[in-house]
Amino acid sequence: MCAMSASAYDIQVGRIYYLLNTDDLTADVTCKDTEEDAEYTGHIVIPETIRFSGNVYRVTGIGESAFEGCSKVTAVTIPTSITHIDYAAFNSCYSLAAITIPGSVTSIGEGAFSECHRLQAVNIPASVTSIGKRAFASCYALTSLTVAPENPVYDSRNNCNAIIETATGELVASCNATTARTIPDGITAIKDWAFHGCSGLPTILIPQSVTAIGEWVFAYCCGITSMTIPDNVTTIGRNTFAECRNLKTITIGKSVTNIGEDLCAGCNNATDIYCRAEEVPTVKGALAPASITNRITLHVPATAISKYKADPVWSKCKNIVAM
Protein backbone atom coordinates (compact mmCIF):
# COMPACT_ATOMS: atom_id res chain seq x y z
CA MET A 1 0.00 0.00 0.00
CA CYS A 2 1.04 3.56 -0.52
CA ALA A 3 2.92 4.81 2.53
CA MET A 4 2.32 8.46 1.75
CA SER A 5 -0.34 10.70 3.28
CA ALA A 6 -3.78 11.48 1.88
CA SER A 7 -3.93 13.45 -1.38
CA ALA A 8 -0.60 12.00 -2.50
CA TYR A 9 -1.39 12.52 -6.18
CA ASP A 10 -2.26 15.46 -8.43
CA ILE A 11 -4.05 13.69 -11.26
CA GLN A 12 -5.13 10.29 -12.48
CA VAL A 13 -4.68 9.31 -16.12
CA GLY A 14 -6.03 5.88 -16.97
CA ARG A 15 -5.07 3.50 -14.17
CA ILE A 16 -2.07 5.51 -12.96
CA TYR A 17 -1.73 8.37 -10.46
CA TYR A 18 0.82 11.16 -10.92
CA LEU A 19 2.52 14.04 -9.16
CA LEU A 20 3.11 16.96 -11.53
CA ASN A 21 5.97 19.43 -11.75
CA THR A 22 4.51 22.42 -13.57
CA ASP A 23 7.88 24.17 -13.79
CA ASP A 24 9.53 21.68 -16.14
CA LEU A 25 6.41 19.76 -17.22
CA THR A 26 7.52 16.43 -15.79
CA ALA A 27 5.53 13.85 -13.84
CA ASP A 28 6.28 11.11 -11.33
CA VAL A 29 4.18 7.99 -10.92
CA THR A 30 2.74 7.83 -7.42
CA CYS A 31 0.05 6.00 -5.45
CA LYS A 32 -3.55 7.01 -4.92
CA ASP A 33 -3.40 8.22 -1.33
CA THR A 34 -4.06 6.19 1.80
CA GLU A 35 -3.83 2.54 2.75
CA GLU A 36 -7.58 2.18 2.54
CA ASP A 37 -7.67 2.93 -1.19
CA ALA A 38 -7.45 0.47 -4.06
CA GLU A 39 -3.99 -0.76 -5.00
CA TYR A 40 -2.50 -1.19 -8.44
CA THR A 41 -3.08 -4.66 -9.91
CA GLY A 42 -2.12 -6.72 -12.95
CA HIS A 43 0.17 -5.44 -15.70
CA ILE A 44 0.92 -1.73 -15.39
CA VAL A 45 2.13 0.09 -18.51
CA ILE A 46 3.66 3.47 -17.71
CA PRO A 47 3.47 5.91 -20.63
CA GLU A 48 6.29 8.26 -21.68
CA THR A 49 3.99 11.28 -21.64
CA ILE A 50 0.61 12.34 -20.31
CA ARG A 51 -1.65 15.29 -21.13
CA PHE A 52 -3.26 17.56 -18.54
CA SER A 53 -4.87 20.96 -18.78
CA GLY A 54 -3.50 21.62 -22.27
CA ASN A 55 0.10 20.61 -21.41
CA VAL A 56 2.17 17.53 -22.21
CA TYR A 57 4.08 16.16 -19.22
CA ARG A 58 7.02 13.81 -19.65
CA VAL A 59 6.91 10.94 -17.13
CA THR A 60 10.42 10.86 -15.65
CA GLY A 61 10.13 9.12 -12.30
CA ILE A 62 8.57 6.32 -10.29
CA GLY A 63 8.09 8.06 -6.97
CA GLU A 64 8.53 7.05 -3.36
CA SER A 65 6.38 4.04 -2.43
CA ALA A 66 4.50 4.33 -5.73
CA PHE A 67 3.71 0.60 -5.93
CA GLU A 68 4.65 -0.35 -2.37
CA GLY A 69 2.62 -3.25 -1.08
CA CYS A 70 0.78 -3.76 -4.37
CA SER A 71 0.92 -7.52 -4.07
CA LYS A 72 -1.26 -8.11 -7.13
CA VAL A 73 0.97 -6.27 -9.60
CA THR A 74 2.37 -8.93 -11.93
CA ALA A 75 4.33 -6.82 -14.43
CA VAL A 76 5.35 -3.19 -15.01
CA THR A 77 6.46 -1.76 -18.33
CA ILE A 78 8.85 1.13 -17.69
CA PRO A 79 9.39 3.60 -20.57
CA THR A 80 12.72 5.13 -21.59
CA SER A 81 11.59 8.49 -20.24
CA ILE A 82 12.08 7.29 -16.64
CA THR A 83 15.28 8.54 -15.01
CA HIS A 84 14.76 7.66 -11.34
CA ILE A 85 13.12 4.87 -9.34
CA ASP A 86 12.71 6.17 -5.81
CA TYR A 87 12.62 4.87 -2.25
CA ALA A 88 10.52 1.69 -1.82
CA ALA A 89 8.94 2.20 -5.24
CA PHE A 90 8.20 -1.52 -5.70
CA ASN A 91 8.71 -2.72 -2.14
CA SER A 92 6.61 -5.79 -1.31
CA CYS A 93 5.28 -6.31 -4.84
CA TYR A 94 5.12 -10.02 -4.10
CA SER A 95 3.77 -11.08 -7.51
CA LEU A 96 6.20 -9.05 -9.64
CA ALA A 97 8.23 -11.73 -11.42
CA ALA A 98 10.19 -9.69 -13.98
CA ILE A 99 11.30 -6.12 -14.52
CA THR A 100 13.32 -4.40 -17.24
CA ILE A 101 15.15 -1.29 -16.10
CA PRO A 102 15.60 0.91 -19.17
CA GLY A 103 18.85 2.60 -20.15
CA SER A 104 17.47 6.00 -19.16
CA VAL A 105 17.42 5.27 -15.40
CA THR A 106 20.25 6.87 -13.42
CA SER A 107 19.21 6.14 -9.83
CA ILE A 108 17.53 3.33 -7.91
CA GLY A 109 16.45 4.30 -4.41
CA GLU A 110 16.76 2.54 -1.07
CA GLY A 111 14.55 -0.53 -0.85
CA ALA A 112 13.22 0.07 -4.36
CA PHE A 113 12.64 -3.63 -5.11
CA SER A 114 12.98 -5.13 -1.64
CA GLU A 115 10.68 -8.05 -0.82
CA CYS A 116 9.71 -8.66 -4.43
CA HIS A 117 9.54 -12.35 -3.64
CA ARG A 118 8.96 -13.61 -7.19
CA LEU A 119 11.46 -11.38 -8.98
CA GLN A 120 13.92 -13.67 -10.75
CA ALA A 121 16.44 -11.59 -12.71
CA VAL A 122 17.64 -7.98 -12.81
CA ASN A 123 20.12 -6.31 -15.13
CA ILE A 124 21.49 -2.92 -14.12
CA PRO A 125 22.00 -0.81 -17.28
CA ALA A 126 25.05 1.35 -17.97
CA SER A 127 23.09 4.51 -17.12
CA VAL A 128 22.60 3.70 -13.40
CA THR A 129 25.10 5.56 -11.22
CA SER A 130 23.34 5.44 -7.84
CA ILE A 131 21.83 2.46 -5.98
CA GLY A 132 20.43 2.75 -2.46
CA LYS A 133 20.95 0.16 0.23
CA ARG A 134 18.65 -2.89 0.43
CA ALA A 135 17.46 -2.15 -3.11
CA PHE A 136 17.03 -5.91 -3.72
CA ALA A 137 16.86 -7.27 -0.17
CA SER A 138 14.66 -10.31 0.47
CA CYS A 139 14.06 -11.03 -3.21
CA TYR A 140 13.93 -14.76 -2.53
CA ALA A 141 13.59 -15.88 -6.16
CA LEU A 142 16.29 -13.54 -7.49
CA THR A 143 19.04 -15.76 -8.91
CA SER A 144 20.52 -13.43 -11.53
CA LEU A 145 21.83 -9.95 -10.73
CA THR A 146 24.07 -8.44 -13.38
CA VAL A 147 25.51 -5.08 -14.41
CA ALA A 148 26.01 -3.91 -17.97
CA PRO A 149 29.74 -4.02 -18.85
CA GLU A 150 29.67 -0.36 -19.92
CA ASN A 151 28.49 0.90 -16.53
CA PRO A 152 31.08 3.42 -15.21
CA VAL A 153 30.18 3.04 -11.51
CA TYR A 154 29.17 -0.57 -10.88
CA ASP A 155 30.20 -4.01 -12.10
CA SER A 156 29.40 -7.69 -11.58
CA ARG A 157 32.90 -9.04 -12.07
CA ASN A 158 33.64 -12.73 -12.51
CA ASN A 159 29.95 -13.46 -13.11
CA CYS A 160 29.49 -13.08 -9.35
CA ASN A 161 25.75 -12.29 -9.45
CA ALA A 162 26.31 -9.18 -7.38
CA ILE A 163 26.54 -5.42 -7.73
CA ILE A 164 29.97 -4.02 -6.87
CA GLU A 165 30.96 -0.37 -6.69
CA THR A 166 33.96 -0.41 -8.99
CA ALA A 167 35.99 2.47 -7.52
CA THR A 168 35.78 1.31 -3.88
CA GLY A 169 35.43 -2.45 -4.33
CA GLU A 170 32.37 -2.46 -2.07
CA LEU A 171 29.74 -5.14 -2.66
CA VAL A 172 26.38 -3.37 -2.67
CA ALA A 173 23.86 -6.14 -3.37
CA SER A 174 23.72 -9.81 -4.19
CA CYS A 175 21.09 -12.44 -4.93
CA ASN A 176 19.89 -15.88 -3.99
CA ALA A 177 21.31 -19.16 -5.26
CA THR A 178 21.34 -22.85 -4.42
CA THR A 179 25.10 -23.32 -4.77
CA ALA A 180 28.05 -22.06 -2.73
CA ARG A 181 29.03 -18.47 -3.41
CA THR A 182 32.54 -17.06 -3.42
CA ILE A 183 32.82 -13.30 -3.12
CA PRO A 184 35.49 -12.11 -5.59
CA ASP A 185 38.97 -11.22 -4.42
CA GLY A 186 39.52 -7.49 -4.17
CA ILE A 187 36.19 -6.73 -2.51
CA THR A 188 36.93 -4.35 0.37
CA ALA A 189 33.56 -4.21 2.14
CA ILE A 190 30.16 -5.88 2.14
CA LYS A 191 27.57 -3.15 2.47
CA ASP A 192 24.38 -3.11 4.56
CA TRP A 193 21.74 -5.70 3.62
CA ALA A 194 23.81 -7.07 0.71
CA PHE A 195 22.80 -10.75 1.13
CA HIS A 196 19.67 -10.16 3.21
CA GLY A 197 17.12 -12.90 2.62
CA CYS A 198 19.33 -15.05 0.37
CA SER A 199 17.77 -18.10 1.98
CA GLY A 200 18.93 -20.57 -0.67
CA LEU A 201 22.66 -19.99 -0.18
CA PRO A 202 24.32 -22.95 1.57
CA THR A 203 27.76 -21.34 1.86
CA ILE A 204 29.32 -17.89 1.40
CA LEU A 205 33.10 -17.57 1.21
CA ILE A 206 34.50 -14.15 2.10
CA PRO A 207 37.96 -13.21 0.74
CA GLN A 208 40.79 -11.83 2.85
CA SER A 209 40.51 -8.49 1.05
CA VAL A 210 37.32 -7.62 2.97
CA THR A 211 37.86 -5.28 5.92
CA ALA A 212 34.31 -4.28 6.87
CA ILE A 213 30.91 -5.98 6.96
CA GLY A 214 27.78 -3.84 7.29
CA GLU A 215 24.52 -4.33 9.14
CA TRP A 216 21.92 -7.02 8.36
CA VAL A 217 24.28 -8.36 5.67
CA PHE A 218 23.52 -12.08 6.01
CA ALA A 219 20.23 -11.84 7.91
CA TYR A 220 17.64 -14.47 6.99
CA CYS A 221 20.20 -16.54 5.05
CA CYS A 222 18.59 -19.66 6.42
CA GLY A 223 20.60 -22.12 4.33
CA ILE A 224 23.93 -21.24 5.94
CA THR A 225 25.21 -23.57 8.67
CA SER A 226 28.62 -21.96 9.29
CA MET A 227 30.34 -18.65 8.55
CA THR A 228 33.95 -17.53 8.71
CA ILE A 229 34.85 -13.85 8.98
CA PRO A 230 38.41 -13.46 7.64
CA ASP A 231 41.29 -11.99 9.60
CA ASN A 232 41.40 -8.60 7.88
CA VAL A 233 37.85 -7.63 8.88
CA THR A 234 37.84 -5.00 11.64
CA THR A 235 34.14 -4.10 11.94
CA ILE A 236 30.92 -6.12 11.78
CA GLY A 237 27.57 -4.33 11.74
CA ARG A 238 24.49 -5.05 13.82
CA ASN A 239 22.21 -8.01 13.10
CA THR A 240 24.71 -9.40 10.61
CA PHE A 241 23.50 -12.98 11.07
CA ALA A 242 20.02 -12.26 12.45
CA GLU A 243 17.49 -15.05 11.90
CA CYS A 244 20.00 -17.39 10.24
CA ARG A 245 18.11 -20.23 11.83
CA ASN A 246 20.35 -23.07 10.66
CA LEU A 247 23.61 -21.31 11.50
CA LYS A 248 25.54 -23.37 14.03
CA THR A 249 29.09 -21.98 14.09
CA ILE A 250 30.58 -18.52 13.55
CA THR A 251 34.31 -17.91 13.27
CA ILE A 252 35.44 -14.31 13.81
CA GLY A 253 38.88 -13.23 12.59
CA LYS A 254 41.66 -11.91 14.77
CA SER A 255 41.44 -8.25 13.68
CA VAL A 256 37.80 -7.55 14.60
CA THR A 257 37.54 -4.68 17.07
CA ASN A 258 33.88 -3.62 16.83
CA ILE A 259 30.66 -5.63 16.49
CA GLY A 260 27.15 -4.23 16.32
CA GLU A 261 24.34 -5.43 18.57
CA ASP A 262 22.42 -8.67 18.04
CA LEU A 263 25.10 -10.30 15.90
CA CYS A 264 23.26 -13.63 15.96
CA ALA A 265 19.78 -12.78 17.20
CA GLY A 266 17.29 -15.41 16.10
CA CYS A 267 20.02 -17.98 15.38
CA ASN A 268 18.26 -20.62 17.44
CA ASN A 269 20.61 -23.44 16.42
CA ALA A 270 23.86 -21.59 17.11
CA THR A 271 26.18 -23.62 19.32
CA ASP A 272 29.70 -22.22 18.90
CA ILE A 273 31.46 -18.93 18.27
CA TYR A 274 35.19 -18.99 17.57
CA CYS A 275 36.69 -15.55 18.14
CA ARG A 276 40.36 -15.36 17.22
CA ALA A 277 40.88 -11.79 18.48
CA GLU A 278 43.41 -11.46 21.30
CA GLU A 279 41.84 -8.15 22.31
CA VAL A 280 38.19 -8.45 23.21
CA PRO A 281 36.03 -6.86 20.47
CA THR A 282 33.63 -4.15 21.62
CA VAL A 283 29.99 -5.17 21.18
CA LYS A 284 27.36 -2.42 21.05
CA GLY A 285 24.63 -4.17 22.97
CA ALA A 286 24.11 -7.92 23.25
CA LEU A 287 25.36 -10.65 20.94
CA ALA A 288 21.88 -12.18 21.04
CA PRO A 289 19.06 -12.73 23.53
CA ALA A 290 19.97 -14.77 26.59
CA SER A 291 18.00 -17.75 25.26
CA ILE A 292 20.67 -18.06 22.56
CA THR A 293 23.87 -17.01 24.35
CA ASN A 294 23.03 -19.43 27.18
CA ARG A 295 23.60 -22.27 24.70
CA ILE A 296 26.73 -20.95 22.97
CA THR A 297 30.26 -22.10 23.69
CA LEU A 298 32.74 -19.29 23.03
CA HIS A 299 36.19 -20.39 21.83
CA VAL A 300 38.93 -17.77 22.29
CA PRO A 301 42.73 -17.60 22.40
CA ALA A 302 44.02 -19.19 25.62
CA THR A 303 45.84 -16.00 26.56
CA ALA A 304 42.62 -13.98 26.41
CA ILE A 305 40.16 -16.20 28.33
CA SER A 306 40.21 -14.03 31.45
CA LYS A 307 39.48 -10.90 29.38
CA TYR A 308 36.47 -12.47 27.70
CA LYS A 309 35.15 -13.81 31.01
CA ALA A 310 35.41 -10.32 32.50
CA ASP A 311 33.62 -8.66 29.59
CA PRO A 312 29.94 -7.84 30.34
CA VAL A 313 28.79 -8.98 26.88
CA TRP A 314 30.96 -11.96 25.99
CA SER A 315 30.64 -13.42 29.47
CA LYS A 316 26.97 -14.14 28.75
CA CYS A 317 28.00 -17.12 26.65
CA LYS A 318 27.37 -20.48 28.31
CA ASN A 319 31.00 -21.61 28.23
CA ILE A 320 34.24 -19.81 27.42
CA VAL A 321 37.06 -22.18 26.47
CA ALA A 322 40.50 -22.03 24.85
CA MET A 323 40.69 -22.62 21.11
Residue pairs with C-beta under 8 A, 6 or more apart in sequence:
1 31
1 35
1 39
1 68
1 69
1 70
2 8
2 30
2 31
2 32
2 33
2 34
2 35
2 37
2 39
2 65
2 66
2 68
2 69
3 64
3 65
3 68
3 69
3 88
4 30
4 31
4 33
4 64
4 65
5 33
5 34
6 33
6 34
7 33
8 17
8 19
8 30
8 31
8 32
8 33
9 17
9 18
9 19
9 30
9 31
9 32
9 33
10 18
10 19
10 20
11 17
11 18
11 20
11 50
11 52
12 18
12 32
13 47
13 50
13 51
13 52
14 47
15 40
15 44
16 29
16 40
16 44
16 46
16 47
17 29
17 30
17 31
17 32
18 27
18 28
18 29
18 30
18 50
18 57
18 59
19 27
19 28
19 30
19 63
20 26
20 27
20 52
20 57
21 27
21 28
21 57
22 55
25 55
25 56
25 57
25 58
26 57
26 58
26 59
26 60
26 61
27 50
27 57
27 58
27 59
27 60
27 61
28 59
28 60
28 61
28 62
28 63
28 66
28 86
29 46
29 59
29 61
29 62
29 63
29 66
30 63
30 64
30 66
31 37
31 39
31 40
31 65
31 66
31 67
31 68
32 38
39 69
39 70
39 71
39 72
39 73
40 67
40 70
40 72
40 73
41 70
41 72
41 73
42 72
42 73
42 74
42 75
43 74
43 75
43 76
43 77
44 67
44 73
44 75
44 76
44 77
45 76
45 77
46 59
46 62
46 76
46 77
46 78
46 79
46 82
47 59
47 79
48 58
48 59
48 79
48 80
48 81
49 56
49 57
49 58
49 59
49 81
50 56
50 57
50 59
51 57
58 81
59 79
59 81
59 82
60 81
60 82
60 83
60 84
61 82
61 83
61 84
61 85
61 86
62 78
62 82
62 84
62 85
62 86
62 89
62 90
63 86
63 89
64 86
64 87
64 88
64 89
64 109
65 87
65 88
65 89
65 91
66 86
66 89
66 90
67 73
67 76
67 89
67 90
67 93
68 88
68 89
68 90
68 91
68 92
68 93
69 91
69 92
69 93
70 92
70 93
71 92
71 93
71 94
71 95
72 95
73 90
73 93
73 95
73 96
74 95
74 96
74 97
75 96
75 97
75 98
76 90
76 96
76 99
77 100
78 85
78 99
78 100
78 101
78 102
78 105
79 102
80 102
80 103
80 104
81 104
82 102
82 104
82 105
83 104
83 105
83 106
83 107
84 105
84 106
84 107
84 108
84 109
85 101
85 105
85 107
85 108
85 109
85 112
86 109
86 112
87 109
87 110
87 111
87 112
87 132
88 109
88 110
88 111
88 112
88 114
89 109
89 112
89 113
90 96
90 99
90 112
90 113
90 116
91 111
91 112
91 113
91 114
91 115
91 116
92 114
92 115
92 116
93 113
93 115
93 116
94 115
94 116
94 117
94 118
95 118
96 116
96 118
96 119
97 118
97 119
97 120
97 141
98 119
98 120
98 121
99 113
99 116
99 119
99 122
100 123
101 108
101 122
101 123
101 124
101 125
101 128
102 125
103 125
103 126
103 127
104 127
105 125
105 127
105 128
106 127
106 128
106 129
106 130
107 128
107 129
107 130
107 131
108 124
108 128
108 130
108 131
108 132
108 135
109 132
109 135
110 132
110 133
110 134
110 135
111 132
111 133
111 134
111 135
111 137
112 132
112 135
113 119
113 122
113 135
113 136
113 139
114 134
114 135
114 136
114 137
114 138
114 139
115 137
115 138
115 139
115 197
116 136
116 139
116 142
117 138
117 139
117 140
117 141
118 141
119 136
119 139
119 141
119 142
120 141
120 142
120 143
120 144
121 142
121 143
121 144
121 145
121 146
122 136
122 142
122 144
122 145
122 146
122 175
123 144
123 146
123 147
123 148
124 131
124 145
124 146
124 147
124 148
124 151
124 154
124 156
124 163
125 148
125 151
126 148
126 149
126 150
126 151
126 152
127 151
128 151
128 153
128 154
129 151
129 152
129 153
130 153
131 154
131 163
131 172
131 173
133 172
133 191
133 192
133 193
134 192
134 193
134 196
134 216
135 172
135 173
136 142
136 145
136 173
136 175
137 173
137 193
137 196
137 197
137 216
138 196
138 197
138 220
139 175
139 176
139 197
140 176
140 197
140 199
140 200
141 176
142 175
142 176
143 161
143 175
143 176
143 177
143 200
144 161
144 175
145 156
145 161
145 162
145 163
145 173
145 174
145 175
146 156
146 161
147 154
147 155
147 156
147 163
147 164
149 155
152 166
153 165
153 166
153 167
154 163
154 164
154 165
154 166
154 172
155 164
155 166
156 162
156 163
156 164
157 164
157 184
158 184
160 174
160 181
160 182
160 183
160 184
161 174
161 175
161 177
161 181
162 171
162 172
162 173
162 174
162 175
162 183
162 194
163 171
163 172
163 173
163 174
164 170
164 171
164 172
164 184
164 187
165 171
165 172
168 188
168 189
169 186
169 187
169 188
169 189
169 209
170 187
170 188
170 189
170 190
170 191
171 183
171 187
171 189
171 190
171 191
171 194
172 191
172 194
173 191
173 193
173 194
174 181
174 194
174 195
174 198
175 198
176 197
176 198
176 199
176 200
176 201
177 198
177 200
177 201
178 200
178 201
178 202
179 202
180 201
180 202
180 203
180 204
180 205
181 201
181 203
181 204
181 205
182 205
182 207
183 190
183 204
183 205
183 206
183 207
183 210
184 207
185 207
185 208
185 209
186 207
186 209
187 207
187 209
187 210
188 209
188 210
188 211
188 212
189 210
189 211
189 212
189 213
189 214
190 206
190 210
190 212
190 213
190 214
190 217
191 214
191 217
192 214
192 215
192 216
192 217
192 237
193 214
193 215
193 216
193 217
193 219
194 214
194 217
195 201
195 204
195 217
195 218
195 221
196 216
196 217
196 218
196 219
196 220
196 221
197 219
197 220
197 221
198 218
198 220
198 221
198 223
199 220
199 221
199 222
199 223
200 223
201 221
201 223
201 224
202 223
202 224
202 225
203 224
203 226
204 218
204 221
204 224
204 227
205 228
206 213
206 228
206 229
206 230
206 233
207 230
208 230
208 231
208 232
209 232
210 230
210 232
210 233
211 232
211 233
211 234
211 235
212 233
212 234
212 235
213 229
213 233
213 235
213 236
213 237
213 240
214 237
214 240
215 237
215 238
215 239
215 240
215 260
216 237
216 238
216 239
216 240
216 242
217 237
217 240
218 224
218 227
218 240
218 241
218 244
219 239
219 240
219 241
219 242
219 243
219 244
220 242
220 243
220 244
221 241
221 244
221 247
222 243
222 244
222 245
222 246
223 246
224 244
224 246
224 247
225 246
225 247
225 248
225 249
226 247
226 248
226 249
226 250
226 251
227 241
227 244
227 247
227 249
227 250
227 251
228 251
228 253
229 236
229 250
229 251
229 252
229 253
229 256
230 253
231 253
231 254
231 255
231 276
232 253
232 255
233 253
233 255
233 256
234 255
234 256
234 257
234 258
235 256
235 257
235 258
235 259
236 252
236 256
236 258
236 259
236 260
236 263
237 260
238 260
238 261
238 262
238 263
238 284
238 285
239 260
239 261
239 262
239 263
239 265
240 260
240 263
240 264
241 247
241 250
241 263
241 264
241 267
242 262
242 264
242 265
242 266
242 267
243 265
243 266
243 267
244 264
244 266
244 267
245 266
245 267
245 268
245 269
246 269
247 264
247 267
247 269
247 270
248 269
248 270
248 271
248 272
249 270
249 271
249 272
249 273
249 274
250 263
250 264
250 270
250 272
250 273
250 274
251 273
251 274
251 276
252 259
252 273
252 274
252 275
252 276
252 277
252 281
253 276
253 277
254 276
254 277
254 278
255 277
256 275
256 277
256 281
257 277
257 279
257 281
257 282
258 281
258 282
258 284
259 281
259 282
259 283
259 284
259 287
260 283
260 284
260 285
261 283
261 284
261 285
261 286
262 285
262 286
262 287
262 288
263 283
263 287
263 288
264 270
264 273
264 287
264 288
264 292
265 288
265 289
265 292
266 288
266 292
267 288
267 292
268 292
270 288
270 292
270 295
270 296
271 295
271 296
271 297
272 296
272 297
272 298
272 299
273 287
273 296
273 297
273 298
273 299
273 317
274 299
274 323
275 281
275 298
275 299
275 300
275 308
275 314
276 300
276 301
276 323
277 300
277 301
277 304
278 301
278 303
278 304
279 304
279 307
280 304
280 307
280 308
280 311
280 314
283 313
283 314
285 313
286 293
286 313
286 316
287 293
287 296
287 313
287 314
287 316
287 317
288 296
290 316
293 316
293 317
293 318
294 316
294 318
295 318
296 317
296 318
296 319
297 317
297 318
297 319
297 320
297 321
298 308
298 314
298 317
298 319
298 320
298 321
299 321
299 322
299 323
300 308
300 320
300 321
300 322
300 323
301 322
301 323
302 322
302 323
305 320
305 321
305 322
308 314
308 315
308 320
309 315
309 320
314 320
